[in-house]
Amino acid sequence: MQRLGRVLHVSPSRNIVVKIENIPKIGETVVDENLKPVGKISDIFGPVSSPYASVKPTLREPEKLTNKMLYVLPSKRRKEKIK
């Protein structure tokens, strides 16, 4: 499990906006501190020095996550070593 960042707010389009600490891959699963699935990464935007992520929520009330820390589960795909 890797720290994604802190939730800033929920956008008018109902996506969760997160201030990123570690750059995730689009499509990765996002969970809360209890490992409960929250949604999936749908977009990464903003300046390279201070990026944000948009998370498509699977929760009914994503507003409850405001100011909470979210995490990314590592993808289940096998990572190949570069020779």
C-alpha positions in Angstrom: 0.0 0.0 0.0 1.3 3.4 -1.0 0.2 6.8 0.3 -1.6 8.8 -2.4 -2.3 12.0 -0.6 -4.9 14.1 1.2 -8.4 14.8 -0.1 -9.0 18.5 -0.9 -12.6 18.4 -2.0 -15.3 16.8 -4.2 -15.7 18.5 -7.6 -19.1 19.5 -9.0 -18.8 16.4 -11.3 -18.6 14.3 -8.0 -14.9 13.3 -8.5 -12.6 13.3 -5.5 -9.7 15.8 -5.8 -6.5 14.6 -4.1 -3.2 16.5 -3.5 -0.7 13.8 -4.6 2.3 12.8 -2.6 3.3 9.8 -4.8 2.4 9.6 -8.5 -0.1 6.7 -9.1 -1.0 5.1 -12.4 -4.4 5.9 -14.0 -6.9 3.1 -13.2 -5.3 2.1 -9.9 -7.6 1.3 -6.9 -7.8 3.9 -4.2 -8.5 2.9 -0.6 -9.0 4.6 2.8 -7.0 3.9 6.0 -9.2 0.9 6.7 -8.4 -0.6 3.2 -12.0 0.1 2.1 -12.2 0.8 -1.7 -13.0 4.4 -2.4 -12.6 4.5 -6.2 -10.1 4.5 -9.1 -7.7 7.1 -10.4 -9.3 8.7 -13.4 -6.9 11.6 -14.1 -3.7 13.3 -13.0 -3.5 17.1 -13.5 -1.8 20.3 -12.4 1.8 21.4 -12.3 4.5 18.7 -12.3 6.0 20.1 -9.1 2.6 19.9 -7.3 0.2 17.4 -9.0 -3.4 16.5 -8.2 -5.4 13.3 -8.9 -9.1 12.9 -9.8 -10.6 9.8 -8.3 -13.9 8.4 -9.7 -15.7 7.4 -6.4 -17.5 4.2 -5.7 -19.0 5.7 -2.5 -22.4 7.3 -2.1 -21.1 10.2 0.0 -17.5 11.0 -1.1 -17.7 14.4 0.8 -17.1 12.5 4.0 -13.5 11.9 2.8 -12.6 15.6 2.8 -9.2 16.2 4.5 -8.6 12.4 4.9 -5.5 10.5 3.7 -6.0 8.1 0.8 -3.8 5.2 -0.4 -3.2 3.3 -3.6 -3.1 -0.5 -3.8 -0.3 -1.8 -5.9 -1.4 -3.1 -9.3 -1.7 -6.9 -9.5 0.2 -7.0 -12.7 3.6 -8.6 -12.5 6.4 -6.1 -12.8 9.1 -7.1 -15.3 12.7 -6.4 -14.6 14.6 -4.3 -17.2 17.8 -5.9 -18.2 
